[in-house]
């Protein structure tokens, strides 16, 4: 009895302690904090900084924050998520940090509003941050010669156009070169220039960039071309190419405190210390003149440059129902994308198949050139004498500043009677366009299936009984899989982008459809292009801003996308770029057909990602 009486107070004390612990834990679980910080303030106009939002609380299920408006900044990376959990004296404390690397778009005072989270019916908000964005570039560090020397004196990025006064669709080469008097280890493109009003093609830059020497105002600089692009203006007027920004990893060597202090070199890295510097080119203004109206051919398609046209046919005497190969090749310096269709005319009694087309762009020469090869397969169905008239293609010669016409020879064909092909009479060929559906067959009446129940019915062998046994295990597996999916969505950026890729692309196509309804064709084609490029970028966890055509081809090949789908995808991108910049080249019917084609390509791509 004494033991029972003595144990009662102890049990009561334990219960009280447990109750106090649970109440304190419950109260702590309701507390949630959110704060926002930056790693520097003020910030230079071309200087990147880190913006972090930290959510803390006594729960492992911390909610994701809702970010404020960041339109005044360019987001270079993020969210970069890190999580930490601490258990101190039985108290759980978890925190999740969402990091972003930003770069300002304009100078002045900019306020980053408060971030917020929703948790158990309550709203928690962070502090706001007032940033000061300065125009001044970063000063060089003391380790550089002339400690107060400006960064621009030892490192700069320049955009150099080949010409500033051109005609519409005349090629302009823009070279982006870094001029440096310090050791540059590597670089990274942060923001590519916007070339609104231009059709653009990138030159191929070798991995081992050649470095040359150039003297400016008596000072010798090392010069390296890191990007080169060919631009073709699609409209007249003054067009502006926005600056390009890049990050340079600069190697700095520390000065000795004393010429006799050998310990400086002993403890310092033999390769020097690396700092990250942001440089930007200046905007470029290009004066674009309209093409002269005098002497312009009526069927001029907008082809500008210097071109050659060749053609060849494999035979000019052939029997009916035998194939003829007609090859056409156009090459030269200029934008061949402006030539959409060839003015071809074939005899009515010829069956003409869609041509095999090969396009090639030489991106390694000093001036970009292109070629297009077409092979038509023709089958004459009726004997007789026929002519394939010359193909005449006008273009504006930039060297002569005049319109020229290139043409192919006329071909005379002699078609002799041949053997009849099953279903085709050589004397009465009917073109495919004249064939119409006359009747449809009568369908048979379908008999409904009989629902028969076995005599010795055993319910424990039924599918419903087995499903009832297996379903709990399946639900548990689904729950664990969903939990794993949620964790990966919050911590794995590549996985999250891949999972959201189709949703993002579908949203862009939906937005494009709204532009289509309102007749805003330039915005329509731009959204479709962003949707297709963004889908591939998200699926491969690649930055869409720096994704080039060659990179897209490489990604598609790595995913074993079939050649036909690759060709359809690239043609769709080229069509979008052409329609977006070419004035008066779109109508509602063409845009709707293009929209349906883009949706079909998106569905087909999903099978390979």
C-alpha positions in Angstrom: 0.0 0.0 0.0 2.9 2.4 0.8 4.3 1.8 -2.7 1.0 2.6 -4.3 0.5 5.8 -2.2 4.1 7.0 -3.0 3.8 6.3 -6.7 0.6 8.3 -7.2 2.3 11.7 -6.7 5.2 10.7 -9.0 2.7 9.6 -11.7 0.8 12.9 -11.3 4.1 14.9 -11.6 5.1 13.0 -14.8 1.7 13.7 -16.3 1.9 17.3 -15.5 5.4 17.6 -17.0 4.2 15.8 -20.2 1.2 18.1 -20.4 3.4 21.2 -20.0 5.8 19.9 -22.6 3.0 19.1 -25.1 1.4 22.5 -24.5 4.7 24.3 -25.0 5.4 22.3 -28.2 1.9 23.1 -29.5 2.4 26.8 -28.7 5.8 26.7 -30.4 4.4 25.0 -33.4 2.0 27.9 -34.0 5.0 30.3 -34.2 6.4 31.0 -37.6 8.9 33.6 -38.7 9.8 34.9 -42.1 12.6 37.4 -42.9 14.2 38.8 -46.0 17.9 39.8 -46.4 20.4 41.0 -49.1 24.1 40.5 -49.0 24.9 44.1 -50.0 23.3 47.6 -50.1 23.9 49.8 -52.1 24.3 47.8 -55.3 25.9 48.8 -58.7 23.8 48.8 -61.8 25.7 45.9 -63.3 26.4 44.2 -60.1 24.8 40.9 -58.9 23.6 40.4 -55.3 21.9 37.7 -53.3 18.3 38.0 -52.0 17.3 35.5 -49.4 14.0 34.7 -47.8 14.2 32.5 -44.6 11.2 30.7 -43.2 11.6 29.3 -39.7 9.3 27.4 -37.3 8.8 24.3 -35.1 7.6 22.1 -37.9 9.2 20.1 -40.7 6.4 21.0 -43.1 7.4 24.6 -43.7 5.3 26.3 -46.4 6.8 27.9 -49.5 6.9 31.7 -49.4 5.1 33.9 -51.9 7.7 36.3 -53.3 7.2 40.0 -53.8 7.3 41.7 -57.2 10.8 41.5 -58.7 10.2 43.1 -62.1 12.9 45.7 -61.4 15.5 42.9 -61.4 16.8 40.2 -63.6 16.7 36.8 -61.9 20.0 35.0 -62.7 19.3 31.9 -60.6 16.9 30.6 -58.0 15.2 29.5 -56.0 18.3 27.8 -54.4 16.7 26.0 -51.4 18.5 24.8 -48.3 17.0 23.3 -45.2 18.2 22.9 -41.7 16.6 21.1 -38.7 17.7 21.4 -35.1 16.5 19.5 -32.0 17.5 21.2 -28.8 16.2 19.9 -25.4 13.3 18.2 -27.2 12.3 21.4 -29.0 12.3 21.2 -32.8 13.4 24.2 -34.8 13.5 24.0 -38.7 14.4 26.7 -41.2 14.3 26.8 -45.0 16.2 29.4 -47.0 15.2 30.4 -50.5 18.1 32.2 -52.3 18.0 34.2 -55.5 20.8 35.9 -57.4 19.5 39.2 -58.9 20.9 42.0 -61.0 19.2 45.5 -61.1 17.7 46.8 -64.4 17.7 50.5 -63.5 19.4 52.9 -61.1 17.8 54.8 -58.2 15.9 53.6 -55.1 14.0 50.4 -55.5 11.9 48.7 -52.8 11.6 44.9 -52.6 8.3 44.3 -51.0 7.5 41.9 -48.2 7.4 38.1 -48.8 4.5 36.2 -47.2 3.5 32.7 -46.2 0.2 31.0 -45.3 0.3 28.6 -42.4 -2.6 27.1 -40.5 -5.0 29.8 -41.6 -2.6 32.6 -40.6 -0.6 35.0 -42.8 3.0 35.8 -41.9 4.9 38.6 -43.7 8.6 39.5 -43.9 10.3 42.9 -43.8 10.6 45.0 -47.0 14.1 46.1 -48.2 14.9 49.5 -49.7 17.8 49.1 -52.2 19.9 51.9 -53.6 21.1 51.2 -57.2 24.1 53.3 -58.2 25.3 54.1 -61.7 29.0 53.8 -60.9 30.9 50.8 -61.9 32.9 48.8 -59.3 36.3 50.0 -58.4 39.3 47.7 -59.0 40.6 46.1 -55.8 43.8 47.2 -54.2 45.5 44.1 -55.6 45.4 45.6 -59.1 48.0 48.0 -60.3 46.9 51.6 -59.5 44.6 50.6 -56.5 41.9 53.2 -57.4 41.9 52.4 -61.1 38.5 52.0 -62.6 37.4 48.6 -63.8 36.7 49.9 -67.3 40.4 50.7 -67.6 41.5 47.1 -67.3 38.4 45.1 -68.3 35.5 46.0 -70.6 33.0 44.4 -73.0 32.4 46.1 -76.4 29.8 45.5 -79.1 31.2 46.3 -82.5 28.9 46.3 -85.5 30.2 45.8 -89.0 28.1 48.7 -90.3 25.5 51.1 -88.9 23.7 52.1 -92.0 22.0 49.3 -93.9 19.0 48.4 -96.0 16.2 46.2 -94.8 17.3 42.5 -94.6 21.0 43.5 -95.3 23.4 41.5 -93.1 25.0 43.3 -90.1 27.6 41.4 -88.1 28.0 42.4 -84.4 31.1 41.1 -82.6 31.2 41.1 -78.8 34.8 41.4 -77.6 36.4 41.6 -74.2 39.3 44.0 -73.8 41.4 43.1 -70.8 44.7 44.0 -69.1 44.2 41.5 -66.3 44.1 37.7 -66.2 40.6 36.4 -67.1 40.1 32.8 -66.2 36.5 32.2 -67.5 33.3 34.0 -68.2 29.5 33.5 -68.1 26.8 35.1 -70.1 24.2 36.8 -67.8 22.0 38.6 -70.2 21.9 38.4 -74.0 21.1 41.4 -76.1 17.5 42.0 -77.3 17.4 42.2 -81.1 13.8 43.3 -81.7 13.3 44.0 -85.4 16.1 41.7 -86.5 16.3 38.1 -87.7 19.4 36.8 -85.9 21.9 33.9 -86.6 24.8 33.1 -84.2 28.3 32.5 -85.5 30.1 29.4 -84.2 32.8 30.4 -81.6 35.5 27.9 -81.0 36.0 26.6 -77.4 39.6 27.8 -77.4 39.0 31.5 -78.0 41.8 33.2 -79.9 43.4 36.1 -78.1 44.9 39.0 -80.1 46.6 42.3 -79.2 45.2 45.7 -79.9 46.5 49.2 -79.0 43.9 51.8 -78.0 45.1 55.4 -77.2 48.6 54.0 -76.8 47.6 51.3 -74.3 47.9 47.7 -75.3 45.0 45.4 -74.6 44.4 41.6 -75.0 41.2 41.1 -77.1 39.0 38.0 -77.4 35.8 37.6 -79.3 33.3 35.7 -77.1 30.2 36.1 -79.3 29.4 37.1 -82.8 26.0 37.3 -84.4 24.6 38.1 -87.9 21.5 40.3 -87.8 19.1 41.0 -90.7 16.7 44.0 -90.0 13.1 43.2 -91.0 11.9 46.8 -90.9 13.2 50.3 -91.6 13.9 53.0 -89.1 16.3 53.3 -86.2 16.6 50.0 -84.4 18.4 49.5 -81.0 20.3 46.5 -79.9 20.3 46.3 -76.1 23.5 45.7 -74.0 24.9 42.3 -73.3 26.0 41.5 -69.8 28.6 38.9 -68.7 30.4 37.8 -65.6 34.2 37.5 -65.7 36.3 35.5 -63.3 39.4 37.8 -62.8 42.6 36.4 -61.2 44.1 38.9 -58.9 47.7 38.8 -57.5 48.2 40.3 -54.1 50.9 42.9 -53.6 53.7 42.2 -51.2 53.6 44.3 -48.1 57.4 44.4 -48.4 59.8 43.5 -51.1 61.7 41.5 -48.5 58.6 39.7 -47.1 58.8 36.2 -48.5 55.9 34.9 -46.5 53.4 36.7 -48.7 54.2 34.5 -51.6 54.4 31.4 -49.5 50.9 31.7 -48.0 49.3 33.2 -51.2 47.9 31.0 -53.9 50.4 30.6 -56.8 47.4 31.1 -59.2 46.1 34.2 -57.5 42.8 35.0 -56.0 39.7 35.0 -58.2 37.0 37.7 -58.1 33.8 37.9 -60.1 33.3 41.1 -62.1 30.2 42.1 -64.1 30.7 43.9 -67.4 28.2 45.2 -70.0 28.4 46.5 -73.6 26.9 49.7 -74.7 23.6 49.8 -76.7 23.9 49.9 -80.5 21.8 52.0 -82.9 21.4 50.8 -86.5 19.9 53.1 -89.1 17.9 50.9 -91.5 16.9 52.3 -94.9 13.9 50.9 -96.8 14.7 49.2 -100.1 14.3 51.4 -103.2 11.0 51.3 -104.9 12.5 52.1 -108.3 13.1 49.0 -110.3 11.6 46.7 -107.7 10.1 43.6 -109.3 6.4 42.8 -108.7 7.2 39.3 -107.3 10.1 40.5 -105.1 10.0 38.4 -101.8 12.5 40.5 -99.8 15.7 38.5 -100.6 18.8 40.8 -100.0 22.4 39.9 -100.5 24.4 38.1 -103.2 23.1 34.7 -104.5 23.4 32.1 -107.1 20.8 29.7 -108.5 21.4 26.3 -110.1 19.2 23.5 -111.3 19.7 20.1 -112.9 17.3 17.4 -114.2 18.4 13.7 -114.5 16.5 13.0 -117.7 14.5 14.8 -120.4 13.1 11.8 -122.3 11.1 9.4 -120.1 8.3 6.9 -120.3 5.0 7.7 -118.6 4.8 6.7 -114.9 8.6 6.9 -114.6 10.1 9.2 -112.0 12.1 12.4 -112.9 14.4 14.1 -110.4 14.7 17.9 -110.5 17.3 19.5 -108.2 17.5 23.2 -107.3 20.2 24.8 -105.3 20.3 28.4 -104.0 23.4 29.7 -102.1 25.0 33.0 -101.2 25.4 35.5 -98.4 22.1 36.7 -97.1 19.0 35.6 -95.2 17.5 32.7 -97.2 14.7 32.5 -94.6 13.0 35.5 -96.3 12.5 33.2 -99.4 9.6 31.1 -98.3 8.4 29.4 -101.6 9.8 29.0 -105.0 7.7 30.2 -108.0 7.5 26.7 -109.6 5.0 25.7 -112.3 4.7 22.0 -113.3 2.5 20.5 -116.1 -1.0 19.5 -114.9 -0.5 15.8 -115.9 2.6 15.5 -113.6 2.3 14.1 -110.1 4.6 16.2 -107.9 5.8 15.0 -104.5 6.8 17.2 -101.6 10.5 18.1 -102.1 13.4 16.9 -100.0 14.9 20.0 -98.5 18.4 20.5 -97.0 19.4 23.8 -95.4 22.9 24.7 -94.4 24.3 27.8 -92.7 28.1 28.4 -92.7 28.7 29.9 -89.2 32.5 29.7 -89.3 33.4 32.2 -92.1 33.9 35.9 -91.6 30.6 36.6 -93.4 27.7 34.2 -92.8 26.5 32.4 -95.9 23.7 29.9 -96.4 22.5 27.4 -99.0 19.2 25.5 -99.7 18.9 22.4 -101.8 15.6 21.1 -103.0 14.9 17.8 -104.9 11.5 17.3 -106.6 10.3 13.9 -107.7 8.0 14.3 -110.8 6.0 11.5 -112.4 4.4 12.2 -115.7 1.2 10.2 -116.1 0.3 11.0 -119.7 2.6 10.9 -122.8 3.3 14.0 -124.7 5.7 17.0 -124.9 6.0 19.2 -121.9 7.9 22.2 -120.7 9.1 23.2 -117.2 9.4 27.0 -117.4 12.4 28.8 -115.9 12.4 29.7 -112.2 13.0 33.4 -111.8 13.9 34.8 -108.3 14.5 38.5 -107.9 16.9 39.8 -105.1 18.5 43.1 -104.1 22.2 43.0 -104.7 23.9 44.9 -101.8 27.1 45.4 -103.7 25.6 46.8 -106.8 22.7 48.5 -104.9 20.3 47.3 -107.5 17.7 44.6 -108.1 18.9 41.5 -110.0 17.1 38.4 -111.2 18.6 34.9 -111.1 17.0 32.2 -113.2 17.2 28.5 -114.2 17.0 27.2 -117.8 13.8 25.9 -119.4 13.5 22.2 -119.6 11.7 20.4 -122.5 10.5 16.9 -121.7 9.5 14.2 -124.0 7.2 11.6 -122.4 6.6 8.4 -124.3 3.8 5.9 -123.7 4.6 3.5 -120.9 3.1 0.6 -119.1 -0.1 1.2 -117.3 0.1 1.1 -113.5 -2.6 -0.7 -111.6 -5.4 1.8 -110.9 -4.0 4.4 -113.3 -4.7 4.7 -117.0 -2.0 6.6 -118.9 -4.7 8.1 -121.2 -7.0 9.5 -118.5 -5.0 10.5 -115.4 -7.0 12.3 -112.8 -5.1 14.5 -110.3 -5.4 13.7 -106.6 -7.2 17.0 -106.0 -10.0 15.9 -108.2 -10.6 12.6 -106.3 -13.7 12.9 -104.1 -15.4 10.5 -101.7 -18.6 9.1 -103.4 -20.0 6.6 -100.9 -19.4 5.0 -97.6 -19.9 1.3 -96.9 -22.8 0.1 -94.7 -21.8 -0.8 -91.2 -23.0 -4.1 -89.7 -25.3 -4.1 -86.7 -23.4 -4.9 -83.5 -24.8 -7.4 -81.1 -24.6 -6.6 -77.4 -22.6 -9.0 -75.2 -24.5 -11.3 -72.8 -23.8 -10.9 -69.0 -23.7 -14.4 -67.7 -23.0 -15.3 -64.1 -21.3 -18.6 -63.2 -23.4 -21.1 -61.3 -20.8 -21.8 -58.5 -20.0 -18.1 -57.8 -17.1 -17.6 -55.3 -16.9 -14.0 -54.1 -13.4 -14.3 -52.5 -12.0 -15.0 -56.0 -13.5 -11.9 -57.4 -11.5 -8.9 -58.5 -13.3 -6.6 -56.0 -12.2 -8.9 -53.1 -8.6 -9.0 -54.2 -8.7 -5.2 -54.8 -9.9 -4.7 -51.3 -6.9 -6.6 -50.0 -4.3 -4.8 -52.3 -5.8 -1.3 -52.2 -4.4 -0.2 -48.7 -0.9 -1.2 -49.8 -1.3 0.7 -53.1 -2.6 3.8 -51.2 0.4 3.7 -48.8 2.8 3.5 -51.8 1.0 6.4 -53.5 1.2 8.4 -50.3 4.9 7.8 -49.9 5.5 8.5 -53.6 3.6 11.8 -53.3 5.6 12.8 -50.2 8.8 12.1 -52.1 7.5 14.1 -55.0 6.7 17.1 -52.8 10.1 17.0 -51.2 11.8 16.9 -54.6 9.7 19.7 -55.9 10.9 22.0 -53.1 14.6 21.0 -53.1 15.5 19.7 -56.6 15.3 22.6 -59.1 15.8 20.4 -62.1 13.1 18.0 -61.1 10.7 20.8 -60.4 11.3 22.5 -63.8 10.9 19.1 -65.6 7.6 18.4 -63.8 6.2 21.9 -64.5 7.5 22.1 -68.1 4.3 20.9 -69.8 2.1 23.2 -67.6 4.3 26.2 -68.4 4.3 25.5 -72.1 0.5 24.9 -72.2 0.0 28.2 -70.3 2.1 30.0 -73.0 0.2 28.4 -75.8 -3.0 29.5 -74.1 -1.7 33.1 -73.8 -0.7 32.8 -77.5 -4.2 31.8 -78.4 -5.6 34.9 -76.7 -3.2 37.1 -78.8 -4.4 35.2 -81.9 -8.0 36.0 -81.2 -7.1 39.7 -80.8 -5.1 39.8 -84.0 -1.7 40.5 -82.3 0.3 38.2 -84.5 3.8 39.3 -83.4 3.0 38.6 -79.8 1.3 35.3 -80.8 4.3 33.9 -82.6 6.6 35.2 -79.8 4.6 33.3 -77.1 4.5 30.1 -79.2 8.3 30.3 -79.7 8.8 30.8 -76.0 6.5 27.9 -75.2 8.4 25.5 -77.4 11.9 26.7 -76.4 10.9 26.8 -72.7 9.6 23.3 -72.7 12.9 21.9 -74.0 14.9 24.2 -71.6 12.8 23.1 -68.5 12.9 19.4 -69.4 16.7 19.5 -69.8 17.2 22.0 -66.8 18.9 24.5 -69.1 18.6 28.3 -69.0 16.2 29.3 -71.8 17.9 32.8 -72.2 21.2 31.2 -73.4 19.7 28.3 -75.4 20.9 28.4 -79.0 19.6 26.4 -82.0 22.7 24.1 -81.9 22.1 23.5 -78.2 18.5 22.5 -78.9 19.6 20.1 -81.6 22.1 18.5 -79.2 19.4 18.1 -76.5 16.9 16.5 -78.9 19.6 14.1 -80.1 20.5 13.2 -76.6 16.9 12.3 -75.9 16.7 10.2 -79.1 14.0 12.3 -80.6 13.3 11.0 -84.1 14.7 12.9 -87.1 11.2 13.9 -88.4 10.1 15.4 -85.1 13.4 17.3 -84.8 12.8 18.8 -88.3 9.2 19.7 -87.5 10.2 21.3 -84.2 13.0 23.4 -85.7 10.8 24.4 -88.7 8.2 25.5 -86.2 10.7 27.7 -84.4 12.0 29.2 -87.7 8.4 29.9 -88.8 7.7 31.6 -85.5 10.8 33.8 -85.8 10.0 34.7 -89.4 6.4 35.5 -88.8 7.1 37.5 -85.7 9.4 40.0 -87.4 8.1 40.0 -91.0 5.4 42.7 -91.4 2.2 41.7 -93.1 3.3 38.1 -93.4 0.5 36.5 -91.3 -3.2 36.1 -91.3 -5.7 34.4 -89.1 -5.8 31.1 -91.1 -2.1 30.7 -91.2 -1.7 31.5 -87.5 -4.4 29.0 -86.5 -2.8 26.3 -88.6 0.6 27.1 -87.0 -0.9 27.0 -83.5 -2.4 23.5 -84.0 0.9 22.3 -85.4 2.8 23.7 -82.3 0.3 21.9 -80.0 0.8 18.6 -81.9 4.7 19.0 -81.7 4.4 19.6 -78.0 2.4 16.4 -77.5 4.8 14.4 -79.6 7.9 15.8 -77.7 6.3 14.5 -74.4 7.0 10.9 -75.5 10.8 11.5 -75.4 11.1 13.6 -72.1 
